[in-house]
Amino acid sequence: MSGVRARRLLARLADAAEQIKDAIFRATQAAGAWTQTGVAVAGESLWEFLHHRDDVLRDASGKPLVPLLIFDQFEEIFTLAQSDDFGRQRAAQFLEDLADLVENRAPKALEARMDEDDAAAENFDFARADYRILIALREDYLAHLEGLKGAMPSITQNRMRLARMTGQQALAAVMKPGGKLVSEEVAAAIVRFIAGGSELANAEVEPSLLSLICRELNNARIAQGRTEISADLLAGSRDTILSEFYERALADQPAGVRQVIEDNLLTESGFRESLAEERLVKLFAAAGAPAGTLATLVNRRLLRIEERLDVRRVELTHDVLCGVVKASRDLRLEREARDEAEKKLAAQRARELATRKALVRARQIAAVCGVLAIGAAASAIFGYVSMKRAQEAETRAQLTRLMAENARSEAEKLIVYLLDDFYLELEPVGRLDIVGELSKRALDYYGALPGELRTTQTERNRALALVRYGSVLRTQSRLDESDKALSEAVDVLAGCGTGATNRRARRSASAWD
């Protein structure tokens, strides 16, 4: 029997019959030869191709060979081939051609041709059935296959479910197709590796995973130019095969798909976890994955779908993948933690820079305020002395005093304004000690003024300075000194009348008191 694998032809259904016939020719060239040449023509159906009269496939000794057509991943005819109207039309045409071959019935086009020309029937052997067809698909698409039984009744008569293999079955699956490529010892090591270290007697092996590992090992053998898969090749590939498989399966997927799989299909300690299909599809969509992502990952043998209590649940294909997925998750979480730490560090540095800038500005303002206060005090004293010296020139003295009073008044207003502004700016950065120092200087200034220069406005300004000084002392937990300053502010205001400024200062003093 000569096998012909038509894998993934179903995803490219344009001229599918021609592709299958080409595959048959290529596969049979190494196995034998057809007894007639030139009878097969382009455009004829599969049934016609395999029913030419006296055109039989034989090996070198003349023994007849039976072609075996294997259609792997047949579920793609129900998924990828149904993406648009053109795809559905091509799929329907291919299924009709395949149904004629499976049921061994002449195609409608050939029947119409024979109705017009009786001689056309002489070219075909209608009794021939020397070929076999194997259709392989995932179990969850069995209902779709049932929908074809009207055109292909035979598909319901001969089925076999490919469940998880025992250790001995898996060993036979490696040894028989592998032939001389693998020894029994290495084949047993491969089975134990896929079974997660279990001995053959207790092993349960996922067929798709077994196929994956064997394919990867054979690719590695070919790449290294070896004649067989040796134990050292398996040992060298043990830590890389599954990792490379996992990375290839997710290579063209958004980063969010990896995160969904690692965070939802694996427990915190690294064991497989299942999730309802509906929930996983929503998570994929939220992560920006395109529609059909789940089907893609199932086709790539990374995920599997099982029905449990009438609920379709998704999980990793096998426990042996858990280590690879957990390692990827740990690396991702470590990278995310590092990025978050760097982000917080950058934010902290920005805050420190802003604080330093605020302190520099505060010191500059404090220096200016000190100079202004000294200037104001000097101006007041100078005005007083000048007034004493110019008593004999009353008009001149009054003018000088008026100028000194105006200068002092403006300086005191500036001090009050700066105290308020300085307090609001330095409070968020916790540097009210500078406000306290400035308030103390202002109070020293007011205390040094002669009684003759003290006006009602000066007393109000002194009260406001006492309020600011008392509030700073309270934030420094110097409560006795704070209460003394605030009480003095209230007393000063009590002797200054009931103006709007007095009321504002009293409210501030009462709030802190």
BABATOR-989650 format. One record per residue (C-alpha): residue number from 1; residue in one letter; y, z, x. Coordinates in pm, 1 decimal, always signed. Layout:
BABATOR-989650
- n res Y Z X
- NUM A Y Z X
...
***
This chain:
BABATOR-989650
- n res Y Z X
- 1 M +0.0 +0.0 +0.0
- 2 S +336.3 -99.0 +142.5
- 3 G +627.4 +127.9 +49.2
- 4 V +979.5 +4.9 -23.0
- 5 R +1250.9 +269.7 -61.3
- 6 A +1547.5 +146.3 -267.2
- 7 R +1762.1 +453.5 -202.9
- 8 R +2123.9 +439.9 -325.0
- 9 L +2087.6 +80.6 -439.7
- 10 L +2152.9 +216.6 -784.1
- 11 A +2503.5 +322.5 -682.3
- 12 R +2580.4 -38.5 -585.2
- 13 L +2436.1 -229.9 -877.5
- 14 A +2605.5 -561.7 -806.2
- 15 D +2311.6 -805.6 -766.4
- 16 A +2072.1 -509.3 -754.6
- 17 A +1768.3 -735.0 -802.5
- 18 E +1866.9 -941.3 -498.5
- 19 Q +1911.7 -627.2 -287.0
- 20 I +1570.6 -496.2 -393.2
- 21 K +1402.9 -825.6 -314.0
- 22 D +1567.8 -830.8 +28.5
- 23 A +1444.5 -474.1 +87.7
- 24 I +1091.0 -580.8 -8.6
- 25 F +1101.6 -871.7 +234.5
- 26 R +1223.2 -651.9 +520.9
- 27 A +962.1 -382.3 +453.7
- 28 T +671.9 -624.1 +420.6
- 29 Q +747.8 -823.3 +736.3
- 30 A +603.6 -544.1 +948.6
- 31 A +308.7 -479.4 +716.3
- 32 G +183.5 -830.1 +644.1
- 33 A +274.1 -1171.4 +501.1
- 34 W +291.0 -1345.3 +163.5
- 35 T +36.2 -1618.2 +107.8
- 36 Q +301.9 -1863.3 -12.4
- 37 T +648.9 -1918.2 +126.9
- 38 G +947.4 -2066.0 -46.4
- 39 V +838.6 -1985.4 -400.2
- 40 A +1081.0 -1695.5 -432.0
- 41 V +1427.9 -1821.3 -520.9
- 42 A +1767.4 -1654.3 -550.3
- 43 G +1864.2 -1542.2 -897.4
- 44 E +1515.7 -1485.7 -1031.7
- 45 S +1424.7 -1150.3 -1185.0
- 46 L +1211.8 -881.6 -1020.0
- 47 W +928.8 -961.8 -1257.9
- 48 E +933.2 -1328.6 -1154.5
- 49 F +952.0 -1232.8 -785.9
- 50 L +630.8 -1026.9 -806.4
- 51 H +437.8 -1259.3 -1041.1
- 52 H +435.4 -1596.5 -861.5
- 53 R +92.5 -1744.5 -898.2
- 54 D -122.1 -1712.9 -583.6
- 55 D +164.1 -1553.6 -387.0
- 56 V -6.0 -1232.7 -265.1
- 57 L +90.4 -987.9 +10.7
- 58 R -186.4 -947.3 +274.0
- 59 D -212.8 -766.7 +606.9
- 60 A -322.1 -924.7 +935.7
- 61 S -691.0 -887.8 +844.3
- 62 G -641.7 -1058.5 +507.6
- 63 K -667.0 -737.4 +305.8
- 64 P -436.3 -733.4 -0.6
- 65 L -141.9 -492.6 +14.0
- 66 V +17.8 -335.5 -291.8
- 67 P +397.8 -304.1 -274.0
- 68 L +532.7 +39.2 -374.5
- 69 L +893.4 +42.1 -494.7
- 70 I +1050.4 +387.9 -467.3
- 71 F +1379.0 +443.7 -651.3
- 72 D +1515.7 +768.1 -506.3
- 73 Q +1809.2 +960.1 -659.7
- 74 F +1763.8 +761.8 -980.5
- 75 E +2002.3 +1001.9 -1156.3
- 76 E +2290.1 +802.1 -1006.0
- 77 I +2224.6 +534.4 -1268.7
- 78 F +2342.4 +796.4 -1522.1
- 79 T +2636.2 +927.6 -1316.6
- 80 L +2799.2 +701.8 -1057.2
- 81 A +2702.1 +382.8 -1238.3
- 82 Q +2874.2 +499.7 -1559.4
- 83 S +3224.9 +537.5 -1416.3
- 84 D +3371.1 +227.6 -1588.8
- 85 D +3283.4 -51.0 -1831.2
- 86 F +3185.4 -289.2 -1552.4
- 87 G +2954.7 -28.1 -1399.2
- 88 R +2791.9 +45.6 -1733.2
- 89 Q +2735.6 -325.7 -1791.6
- 90 R +2570.8 -368.1 -1450.8
- 91 A +2356.4 -58.1 -1508.2
- 92 A +2235.7 -187.6 -1845.1
- 93 Q +2142.2 -523.9 -1690.1
- 94 F +1953.1 -356.6 -1406.1
- 95 L +1764.5 -123.3 -1642.9
- 96 E +1660.2 -421.6 -1853.1
- 97 D +1530.6 -600.1 -1541.0
- 98 L +1348.5 -283.9 -1426.5
- 99 A +1197.6 -225.6 -1772.5
- 100 D +1043.2 -574.2 -1769.4
- 101 L +886.5 -494.5 -1432.9
- 102 V +759.7 -149.1 -1536.7
- 103 E +611.8 -276.4 -1864.7
- 104 N +486.8 -599.1 -1701.3
- 105 R +647.0 -824.9 -1959.6
- 106 A +811.3 -1161.0 -1903.1
- 107 P +1193.0 -1146.3 -1916.4
- 108 K +1367.4 -1294.3 -2220.9
- 109 A +1530.7 -1563.9 -2009.3
- 110 L +1189.1 -1678.2 -1880.8
- 111 E +1045.8 -1684.2 -2235.9
- 112 A +1335.6 -1902.3 -2348.9
- 113 R +1275.4 -2136.9 -2053.3
- 114 M +902.6 -2156.9 -2132.8
- 115 D +984.4 -2244.2 -2495.3
- 116 E +1174.5 -2546.8 -2368.1
- 117 D +928.5 -2633.7 -2088.9
- 118 D +560.9 -2541.4 -2115.6
- 119 A +512.1 -2623.2 -1746.5
- 120 A +731.0 -2326.6 -1646.5
- 121 A +452.5 -2086.5 -1743.5
- 122 E +214.9 -2240.3 -1485.9
- 123 N +420.1 -2093.3 -1200.6
- 124 F +345.7 -1731.7 -1293.5
- 125 D +39.0 -1509.3 -1321.1
- 126 F +98.4 -1296.8 -1632.6
- 127 A -209.8 -1081.5 -1566.6
- 128 R -93.3 -958.3 -1226.4
- 129 A -7.1 -590.3 -1183.7
- 130 D -51.4 -548.8 -807.6
- 131 Y +259.3 -337.3 -748.4
- 132 R +359.9 +21.2 -813.1
- 133 I +691.8 +183.4 -904.5
- 134 L +798.5 +542.2 -829.8
- 135 I +1116.0 +683.7 -987.1
- 136 A +1250.4 +1008.8 -837.3
- 137 L +1536.7 +1201.0 -995.3
- 138 R +1663.6 +1554.8 -1040.7
- 139 E +1498.8 +1753.3 -1315.9
- 140 D +1826.8 +1820.4 -1497.4
- 141 Y +1851.4 +1444.2 -1568.6
- 142 L +1508.0 +1424.3 -1730.5
- 143 A +1668.1 +1405.7 -2075.2
- 144 H +1860.8 +1096.5 -1964.9
- 145 L +1534.5 +938.5 -1850.0
- 146 E +1381.0 +1014.0 -2190.9
- 147 G +1653.1 +797.9 -2340.7
- 148 L +1496.1 +493.5 -2172.0
- 149 K +1150.1 +534.2 -2322.7
- 150 G +1231.0 +283.9 -2596.5
- 151 A +1256.4 +6.0 -2339.4
- 152 M +1012.6 +165.1 -2088.9
- 153 P +742.6 +360.0 -2277.6
- 154 S +535.5 +392.3 -1958.4
- 155 I +778.4 +638.6 -1801.4
- 156 T +648.2 +911.8 -2035.4
- 157 Q +282.6 +865.1 -1935.8
- 158 N +268.8 +955.4 -1568.7
- 159 R +497.5 +1227.9 -1436.2
- 160 M +485.4 +1492.2 -1168.9
- 161 R +726.7 +1777.6 -1120.7
- 162 L +820.2 +1844.5 -757.6
- 163 A +856.9 +2223.5 -746.1
- 164 R +894.2 +2447.5 -443.7
- 165 M +612.4 +2396.7 -196.7
- 166 T +379.0 +2654.4 -56.0
- 167 G +358.3 +2690.0 +320.2
- 168 Q +45.2 +2473.4 +343.6
- 169 Q +190.0 +2204.0 +119.5
- 170 A +506.9 +2194.2 +329.2
- 171 L +299.4 +2174.3 +648.5
- 172 A +108.2 +1877.3 +508.2
- 173 A +437.8 +1714.4 +402.3
- 174 V +559.9 +1736.0 +762.5
- 175 M +234.3 +1635.5 +932.5
- 176 K +119.4 +1339.0 +726.3
- 177 P +440.6 +1129.0 +719.9
- 178 G +533.0 +1246.2 +1071.9
- 179 G +212.5 +1122.0 +1228.9
- 180 K +242.9 +1141.1 +1605.8
- 181 L +607.6 +1245.5 +1594.0
- 182 V +527.1 +1614.9 +1550.7
- 183 S +240.1 +1843.5 +1648.3
- 184 E +85.0 +2093.0 +1407.8
- 185 E +233.6 +2383.4 +1605.6
- 186 V +588.0 +2244.0 +1584.8
- 187 A +535.8 +2146.0 +1219.2
- 188 A +440.5 +2506.9 +1139.1
- 189 A +751.4 +2628.5 +1324.1
- 190 I +964.8 +2390.8 +1115.0
- 191 V +815.6 +2524.5 +790.8
- 192 R +869.1 +2887.0 +896.2
- 193 F +1227.0 +2809.2 +992.4
- 194 I +1301.3 +2655.4 +651.3
- 195 A +1124.4 +2942.7 +473.0
- 196 G +1354.4 +3192.4 +643.7
- 197 G +1094.0 +3323.2 +887.0
- 198 S +811.4 +3378.9 +637.5
- 199 E +455.5 +3310.8 +746.8
- 200 L +285.0 +3002.6 +601.6
- 201 A +72.0 +3208.3 +363.5
- 202 N +382.5 +3357.4 +196.8
- 203 A +631.5 +3076.1 +245.0
- 204 E +820.1 +2901.4 -35.8
- 205 V +989.2 +2582.5 +75.7
- 206 E +1257.8 +2380.3 -101.0
- 207 P +1148.9 +2012.8 -74.7
- 208 S +1505.2 +1882.4 -42.0
- 209 L +1579.5 +2128.1 +239.0
- 210 L +1255.5 +2036.8 +415.3
- 211 S +1354.2 +1670.9 +393.9
- 212 L +1700.5 +1751.3 +530.8
- 213 I +1575.8 +1946.7 +834.1
- 214 C +1310.1 +1689.7 +920.5
- 215 R +1565.2 +1409.2 +898.2
- 216 E +1810.9 +1592.9 +1122.7
- 217 L +1538.9 +1671.2 +1378.0
- 218 N +1425.1 +1310.3 +1382.2
- 219 N +1784.4 +1190.7 +1429.8
- 220 A +1816.8 +1430.4 +1723.3
- 221 R +1487.8 +1300.3 +1867.0
- 222 I +1607.1 +939.9 +1843.9
- 223 A +1946.2 +1025.8 +1996.0
- 224 Q +1775.1 +1189.1 +2296.5
- 225 G +1519.6 +908.0 +2336.9
- 226 R +1217.3 +1132.9 +2287.5
- 227 T +880.6 +1020.7 +2157.8
- 228 E +816.6 +1334.0 +1954.0
- 229 I +987.3 +1638.4 +1802.5
- 230 S +912.4 +1921.2 +2043.3
- 231 A +949.0 +2296.8 +2005.6
- 232 D +1249.1 +2308.4 +2238.4
- 233 L +1424.5 +2044.4 +2022.7
- 234 L +1376.6 +2266.0 +1718.7
- 235 A +1492.8 +2573.4 +1908.3
- 236 G +1800.4 +2392.9 +2032.9
- 237 S +1883.0 +2265.4 +1686.5
- 238 R +1805.4 +2584.0 +1494.5
- 239 D +2158.9 +2721.7 +1514.4
- 240 T +2334.3 +2389.4 +1467.2
- 241 I +2140.4 +2185.1 +1209.2
- 242 L +2243.9 +2387.8 +905.4
- 243 S +2597.2 +2439.9 +1033.3
- 244 E +2646.7 +2067.2 +1087.0
- 245 F +2493.0 +1996.6 +746.1
- 246 Y +2730.9 +2243.9 +579.6
- 247 E +3035.3 +2098.3 +753.4
- 248 R +2937.8 +1739.7 +666.9
- 249 A +2881.8 +1831.3 +302.0
- 250 L +3238.2 +1968.2 +276.7
- 251 A +3412.5 +1734.1 +521.5
- 252 D +3583.3 +1522.7 +253.0
- 253 Q +3644.7 +1808.0 +8.3
- 254 P +3968.7 +2007.3 -38.2
- 255 A +3983.7 +2337.5 +150.0
- 256 G +3976.1 +2521.1 -181.9
- 257 V +3620.7 +2399.1 -252.5
- 258 R +3491.9 +2577.5 +59.0
- 259 Q +3673.2 +2895.4 -47.2
- 260 V +3526.8 +2881.0 -400.2
- 261 I +3172.6 +2841.4 -264.6
- 262 E +3203.7 +3113.1 -0.9
- 263 D +3374.4 +3365.7 -229.1
- 264 N +3165.8 +3311.1 -544.0
- 265 L +2818.3 +3191.9 -440.9
- 266 L +2762.9 +3454.8 -172.6
- 267 T +2764.6 +3832.3 -206.3
- 268 E +2979.5 +4044.3 +21.8
- 269 S +2674.0 +4134.2 +229.1
- 270 G +2565.2 +3767.7 +259.5
- 271 F +2303.5 +3705.6 -12.1
- 272 R +2289.4 +3416.2 -257.2
- 273 E +2478.6 +3460.1 -582.0
- 274 S +2460.6 +3230.9 -885.9
- 275 L +2751.8 +3134.6 -1109.9
- 276 A +2763.9 +2967.9 -1450.1
- 277 E +2820.3 +2593.6 -1412.7
- 278 E +3114.4 +2597.3 -1654.4
- 279 R +3287.7 +2872.2 -1456.3
- 280 L +3231.0 +2697.7 -1121.9
- 281 V +3367.7 +2366.1 -1252.7
- 282 K +3687.6 +2545.8 -1362.8
- 283 L +3722.6 +2711.4 -1021.4
- 284 F +3680.8 +2375.1 -847.8
- 285 A +3947.8 +2222.4 -1073.3
- 286 A +4185.2 +2512.4 -1001.0
- 287 A +4127.6 +2456.0 -627.8
- 288 G +4241.8 +2094.7 -659.4
- 289 A +3896.3 +1934.9 -642.0
- 290 P +3844.8 +1603.9 -823.0
- 291 A +3617.2 +1571.4 -1122.4
- 292 G +3253.8 +1528.0 -1020.3
- 293 T +3279.0 +1755.0 -716.3
- 294 L +2986.2 +1966.1 -835.2
- 295 A +2766.3 +1657.5 -883.9
- 296 T +2864.5 +1538.1 -534.9
- 297 L +2764.0 +1866.3 -371.5
- 298 V +2438.1 +1875.5 -567.1
- 299 N +2359.8 +1520.9 -452.9
- 300 R +2426.8 +1630.1 -95.9
- 301 R +2170.8 +1910.1 -140.1
- 302 L +2423.0 +2186.3 -72.2
- 303 L +2410.0 +2326.3 -426.2
- 304 R +2144.3 +2329.7 -695.8
- 305 I +2156.3 +2381.8 -1073.2
- 306 E +1896.9 +2589.0 -1256.7
- 307 E +1868.2 +2671.4 -1625.7
- 308 R +1833.5 +3044.4 -1690.4
- 309 L +1823.2 +3180.4 -2043.2
- 310 D +1977.7 +2857.8 -2177.0
- 311 V +2265.9 +2882.9 -1927.3
- 312 R +2303.8 +2634.0 -1643.6
- 313 R +2379.1 +2828.7 -1326.5
- 314 V +2471.1 +2701.7 -981.3
- 315 E +2364.5 +2846.8 -646.7
- 316 L +2315.1 +2748.7 -284.3
- 317 T +2007.6 +2535.2 -228.7
- 318 H +1825.6 +2796.1 -21.5
- 319 D +1858.6 +3140.9 +134.2
- 320 V +1847.8 +2985.1 +480.3
- 321 L +2199.4 +2851.4 +415.9
- 322 C +2340.7 +3200.6 +356.9
- 323 G +2391.9 +3275.6 +725.8
- 324 V +2587.4 +2954.4 +781.2
- 325 V +2803.8 +3007.2 +471.9
- 326 K +2870.0 +3372.7 +560.0
- 327 A +2968.0 +3280.3 +916.2
- 328 S +3211.2 +3021.6 +781.2
- 329 R +3353.7 +3275.6 +535.7
- 330 D +3394.9 +3542.7 +804.1
- 331 L +3573.9 +3294.2 +1029.4
- 332 R +3801.7 +3186.1 +744.1
- 333 L +3886.2 +3544.5 +646.5
- 334 E +3956.7 +3630.8 +1009.5
- 335 R +4187.6 +3331.3 +1036.0
- 336 E +4363.3 +3422.0 +710.2
- 337 A +4406.0 +3783.5 +825.1
- 338 R +4550.9 +3665.2 +1156.1
- 339 D +4793.0 +3431.0 +979.0
- 340 E +4900.5 +3709.5 +741.6
- 341 A +4954.8 +3948.4 +1033.6
- 342 E +5165.9 +3688.9 +1214.2
- 343 K +5367.7 +3633.7 +896.9
- 344 K +5433.1 +4007.6 +856.9
- 345 L +5525.7 +4036.4 +1225.5
- 346 A +5776.1 +3752.1 +1190.3
- 347 A +5927.4 +3920.4 +882.8
- 348 Q +5951.7 +4251.9 +1070.5
- 349 R +6127.1 +4081.4 +1360.8
- 350 A +6372.1 +3918.8 +1120.2
- 351 R +6450.2 +4256.1 +962.4
- 352 E +6502.7 +4415.4 +1305.5
- 353 L +6739.1 +4134.5 +1403.8
- 354 A +6936.9 +4179.0 +1082.0
- 355 T +6957.6 +4555.2 +1143.9
- 356 R +7084.2 +4502.2 +1498.3
- 357 K +7349.8 +4261.6 +1373.1
- 358 A +7457.6 +4512.8 +1106.5
- 359 L +7484.7 +4791.3 +1365.1
- 360 V +7691.2 +4574.4 +1597.9
- 361 R +7928.7 +4491.5 +1314.4
- 362 A +7941.9 +4856.9 +1214.2
- 363 R +8039.8 +4960.8 +1564.2
- 364 Q +8308.5 +4693.8 +1570.8
- 365 I +8448.1 +4816.7 +1239.1
- 366 A +8436.8 +5177.4 +1361.3
- 367 A +8634.6 +5086.6 +1671.2
- 368 V +8896.7 +4905.1 +1465.2
- 369 C +8921.9 +5198.2 +1223.3
- 370 G +8968.6 +5442.4 +1511.7
- 371 V +9246.7 +5235.0 +1660.3
- 372 L +9414.8 +5205.3 +1320.4
- 373 A +9389.6 +5578.5 +1260.8
- 374 I +9537.7 +5660.2 +1599.9
- 375 G +9809.7 +5403.4 +1542.7
- 376 A +9883.8 +5548.2 +1201.4
- 377 A +9905.6 +5902.2 +1341.4
- 378 A +10127.8 +5788.1 +1626.7
- 379 S +10350.1 +5600.6 +1385.1
- 380 A +10385.7 +5905.5 +1160.9
- 381 I +10465.0 +6140.4 +1449.3
- 382 F +10705.9 +5892.3 +1601.5
- 383 G +10879.3 +5856.5 +1266.9
- 384 Y +10910.2 +6232.1 +1231.1
- 385 V +11056.5 +6277.5 +1580.0
- 386 S +11291.4 +5989.1 +1526.3
- 387 M +11404.1 +6140.1 +1199.3
- 388 K +11480.4 +6474.2 +1368.5
- 389 R +11677.2 +6302.6 +1641.2
- 390 A +11875.0 +6087.2 +1399.0
- 391 Q +11980.2 +6347.6 +1146.5
- 392 E +12342.7 +6282.8 +1228.0
- 393 A +12295.0 +5918.6 +1127.4
- 394 E +12161.2 +5975.7 +775.4
- 395 T +12144.9 +5615.2 +674.2
- 396 R +11963.4 +5514.8 +990.9
- 397 A +11729.8 +5812.0 +969.6
- 398 Q +11641.5 +5739.9 +606.5
- 399 L +11559.3 +5379.2 +694.4
- 400 T +11342.3 +5486.7 +985.4
- 401 R +11162.9 +5742.5 +768.5
- 402 L +11102.6 +5488.8 +494.8
- 403 M +10948.3 +5249.0 +745.3
- 404 A +10729.1 +5524.3 +889.3
- 405 E +10618.5 +5632.2 +542.8
- 406 N +10529.4 +5277.1 +446.4
- 407 A +10334.1 +5225.4 +768.0
- 408 R +10150.9 +5552.9 +724.4
- 409 S +10075.8 +5479.1 +356.6
- 410 E +9933.7 +5136.7 +437.4
- 411 A +9726.4 +5282.2 +720.6
- 412 E +9586.3 +5553.3 +490.2
- 413 K +9498.5 +5293.3 +225.5
- 414 L +9320.6 +5086.8 +489.4
- 415 I +9126.9 +5393.7 +603.1
- 416 V +9016.5 +5464.9 +242.2
- 417 Y +8914.2 +5100.8 +191.1
- 418 L +8720.2 +5088.2 +517.5
- 419 L +8543.2 +5416.0 +439.6
- 420 D +8418.9 +5271.6 +106.0
- 421 D +8322.8 +4934.4 +251.2
- 422 F +8160.1 +5090.3 +554.9
- 423 Y +7956.3 +5328.8 +335.6
- 424 L +7819.5 +5043.6 +117.9
- 425 E +7725.0 +4832.3 +419.1
- 426 L +7560.2 +5099.2 +632.4
- 427 E +7374.8 +5288.5 +359.2
- 428 P +7093.2 +5023.7 +325.5
- 429 V +7018.0 +5040.1 +700.9
- 430 G +7026.1 +5421.2 +713.9
- 431 R +7324.4 +5457.9 +949.9
- 432 L +7555.4 +5680.5 +741.3
- 433 D +7609.2 +5893.2 +1052.1
- 434 I +7871.6 +5637.9 +1155.2
- 435 V +8045.3 +5681.0 +817.1
- 436 G +8038.8 +6056.6 +870.6
- 437 E +8199.4 +6022.8 +1214.1
- 438 L +8473.8 +5797.5 +1076.2
- 439 S +8534.6 +6036.0 +781.6
- 440 K +8564.0 +6329.2 +1025.2
- 441 R +8826.5 +6141.1 +1228.1
- 442 A +9022.7 +6065.0 +912.9
- 443 L +9015.4 +6433.8 +813.6
- 444 D +9135.3 +6534.0 +1161.3
- 445 Y +9422.2 +6293.3 +1116.9
- 446 Y +9519.5 +6439.1 +780.4
- 447 G +9491.1 +6791.3 +917.6
- 448 A +9727.4 +6711.8 +1204.9
- 449 L +10004.2 +6582.9 +978.3
- 450 P +10305.6 +6811.1 +947.6
- 451 G +10366.8 +6950.3 +602.5
- 452 E +10685.8 +6746.0 +574.0
- 453 L +10486.6 +6422.3 +597.7
- 454 R +10222.8 +6512.4 +343.1
- 455 T +10271.0 +6345.3 +5.4
- 456 T +10068.2 +6351.4 -315.3
- 457 Q +9910.0 +6015.5 -218.8
- 458 T +9821.3 +6154.9 +124.1
- 459 E +9643.1 +6447.6 -40.0
- 460 R +9451.4 +6211.8 -269.9
- 461 N +9342.0 +6004.7 +29.4
- 462 R +9235.2 +6322.5 +211.4
- 463 A +9030.3 +6419.7 -96.8
- 464 L +8854.9 +6078.0 -95.5
- 465 A +8778.6 +6121.2 +276.4
- 466 L +8634.8 +6469.8 +198.8
- 467 V +8414.4 +6314.7 -74.2
- 468 R +8274.7 +6052.2 +166.9
- 469 Y +8224.0 +6314.0 +438.2
- 470 G +8048.8 +6546.8 +193.6
- 471 S +7816.9 +6268.2 +67.1
- 472 V +7713.6 +6185.3 +425.4
- 473 L +7646.1 +6554.8 +499.0
- 474 R +7426.7 +6574.4 +187.5
- 475 T +7217.2 +6275.6 +299.9
- 476 Q +7174.6 +6460.0 +631.9
- 477 S +7052.2 +6771.2 +440.4
- 478 R +7352.5 +6974.0 +563.2
- 479 L +7399.2 +7109.7 +215.6
- 480 D +7627.6 +7407.2 +290.4
- 481 E +7874.1 +7194.6 +481.2
- 482 S +7851.1 +6925.3 +212.4
- 483 D +7925.2 +7171.0 -69.4
- 484 K +8221.4 +7308.1 +125.8
- 485 A +8368.9 +6959.3 +177.7
- 486 L +8317.1 +6855.6 -184.1
- 487 S +8461.2 +7180.3 -317.7
- 488 E +8766.9 +7136.2 -97.2
- 489 A +8803.6 +6780.9 -234.1
- 490 V +8804.0 +6916.0 -591.5
- 491 D +9062.6 +7180.1 -502.2
- 492 V +9288.0 +6923.6 -335.4
- 493 L +9268.1 +6695.1 -637.0
- 494 A +9342.7 +6983.5 -872.3
- 495 G +9684.8 +7017.3 -713.5
- 496 C +9760.7 +6646.6 -719.9
- 497 G +9795.8 +6582.6 -1091.0
- 498 T +9578.7 +6364.6 -1320.0
- 499 G +9623.4 +6008.0 -1200.7
- 500 A +9352.7 +5734.5 -1215.3
- 501 T +9277.5 +5780.7 -844.7
- 502 N +9233.7 +6153.8 -900.0
- 503 R +8987.8 +6094.9 -1183.3
- 504 R +8781.8 +5851.7 -971.9
- 505 A +8770.1 +6095.0 -677.9
- 506 R +8683.1 +6386.9 -907.8
- 507 R +8397.5 +6191.0 -1062.5
- 508 S +8262.8 +6107.8 -714.6
- 509 A +8293.2 +6470.6 -601.8
- 510 S +8129.0 +6599.7 -921.5
- 511 A +7842.6 +6351.9 -891.6
- 512 W +7761.3 +6471.4 -543.3
- 513 D +7822.0 +6831.0 -629.6
***
